[in-house]
Amino acid sequence: MSGGIGNTTEIYREAWLRHGPGPEALHYTPEGHQRRLDRLCDILPVAPTALKVLDFGCGMGDLYPLLKGRRPDTVFDYHGIDLVPEFIAHARGAHAQAHFECGNALDGGIEGRFDYVFASGLFNKAVDPGLLKKAIAWCFDHCDAGVAFDFISKNANYFVDDMLYYDPVDITSWLIAEVSPKFSLHHHFYGANVSVFVYR
């Protein structure tokens, strides 16, 4: 599969078969999953009453109810896309008002523009270290306001063999040179996790 995806689908399908629906199928603890998503929601503006958002690598759509809880006065036109059919089937059943697609956004799996694009946990598994830059460049090209994403810093105090770790200095330099100089980076907000908000 193109776009640097590799065998990501099988990695998560195996976890789904072991754990069923829940953060464990995403290789997360419940607390870690909640903390990462909650942090990315900080990119939301206070005033708008309607926002169109894309959840790139949406898993089971857990971001959708969190967005509504954080901004109960905002109407969210939420779109999620993920490679794992089981995740999408569960998300459609759990969140009937949201829109979900099973596919690869980098291969044209979803079209249109969005106010904000979110990508949480998408770059953690050791499949292709080049995926982060490919995906975030695509996300920025399809947003009108901003992109929120996270990754694991190489400045961690422990390492796991099947996880990917990124250099925040490299990511910062790349954003300035090729994406946007308007961004904020929050290093080690939860363990070695880094959240990044990139703005138009």
N, C-alpha and C positions, 0 to 999 in steps of 0.2 A: 504493500500500500504506500502511496506517495505521501509527501509532506512530512517525512521523518517519523511516521507513526509506528512503523515496524510491527511488532507482535503485541502492542499495547492491549488490543481487544482481548486476546486470550489471557493475558495477565489478570485482567479485571473479571473476566468471565469465570476463571478458576476461583477467584476470591468470592464471587457471588455464589457459586455452587457450595463453597465451604460455609459461608456465613449468612447467606440470604440478605435481604434488604437491611441497610444500616451502614454506619461509617466504616465498619470492619471490611466491607466489600470494596471500599475505596482505599484500603490499607491505612486507615486512620483510627485513632481513638475517638470516642464521642466528644471529649473535651477539645482535642486538637482540631477536629473538624469544625466545631462551633466557633472556636477562636479565630481560625483562618477566615471563615466566611464573614464573621462579624467585623473583622478588621477591614476587609475589602469594602464593606458597606459604608465605611467612613468617607468614601469618595462622593457619596450622594449629596447633591445640593439641598438646601433647606426649602427653598421656595416652590419649585415646580409642582404642579398638581397632576402632571401626566408625563411619563417617561417610557420610552421604548428601550428595552435592554436585551442584550444577548449574553447568555451563560455558555461560554465556549468550553466544552468538556463538562457538561452539567451534571453528570452522574445521575442521581435520582431526583434532581430538582430541588434539593434542600435549600438553595439560595432563595427560591421564590417566596416561601412563607416568611423567611427572615427579612427580605426587602419590605414586604407588606407590614411586618411588625415594626420595623424601624421608621417607616414613613406611612402611617395609616391614612394620611390625608392625600396620598399620591396614588393615582391609578397607574399600575404597571402593565404595559404591554410586554409580557415576558416571553422570550424565545430561548429554548435550550437545545443544544445539539451535543450528541455523544456517540461514540463508536459502538457502545455495548447495547445490544438489543434488549437484554433483560433490564438494564437500567431505564431505558426509555419506556418500556412497557409499564414498569412500576410507576414511573413519574407521571405518565398519562393517567393512570388510575388514581393516583394520589392528588393530582393538581389539575382538575378538569378545566380550569379557566386559563391555564397557561398553554403554550404551544411548544411541542417537542418534535425534534427530527432525529432520526438515527442515521448518522453518516459522518463524513469528514468535511469540515468547513473549508479546509485548504484545497479540496477537490471540487468545490462548488456545491457542497451539501446544503448550503443555506445562502440566501440572497438578501439584498436590501441593506439599509443603513440603520444605525441604532444610536441613541443618545450615549449610552454607556455599554461597554463590553467588559465582562468579568471572566477571569480564568484562574481558578483556584485548584492547586494540586496537580495541575496538568503536566508539570515538568519534573516531577519528583522521581519517577521510576527510570531506571537505567536502560533506556531504549535508544535515544538519539539526543545528544547534548545540543545539536543544532536546532532542535524543534522550538526551543524558547524564542529565538530571534525570528524564525519563520512565522510562528503563530502570532507573536505580539505585533509584528509588522502588519500582518493581515488584519488583526483586530483594530489597529489604529487606522488603517485605511478604510475601515467600515464604521467608524464612530464619528459622531459630531461633537461630543463633549469630552469624553475621556475613557481610558482603559485602566482597570484595576487588576493586578495579577500578583502572584506570590511565587517564591522559590525558596530553596534551602541554601543558605550561605556556606561557602567553603570554609568560612571562619567558625566552624563548629568545634565543639570539644569532644565529639565522638562521631564515628562514621559507620554507616551500614553498607554492605557490599552492593546491594541492588538498588541503591538510591543515587540520585544525581545531585551534585553540589556545584554551585556557580559562584564566580568571583564577582562581588558587587561592584568593584571598580570597573571590571570589563563591561558589565551590564550598563553602568552609568555612562561610560565613554561611548558605548554603542548608541544609547538613547540620544545623547547630545548630537552625535555625528549623523545619525540616520533616521531618527524617529521624531523626537521633539525635545527641545531644551526645557520645556515646561513639565516638570515632574517632581514628585517627592518620594523619597525612599526611607522606609522604616526598618532598620536593621535589628535583628534579634528581638522582635516584638513578642515572640513566643518560641522559646528555645532558639534554634538557629534559623528560624523562619524570617523571611524578608518580604514585606509588602511594598508594592510600587504603584503609584498613581501617576498616570501620564495624561496630560491635558492638551486640548487643542489651543 
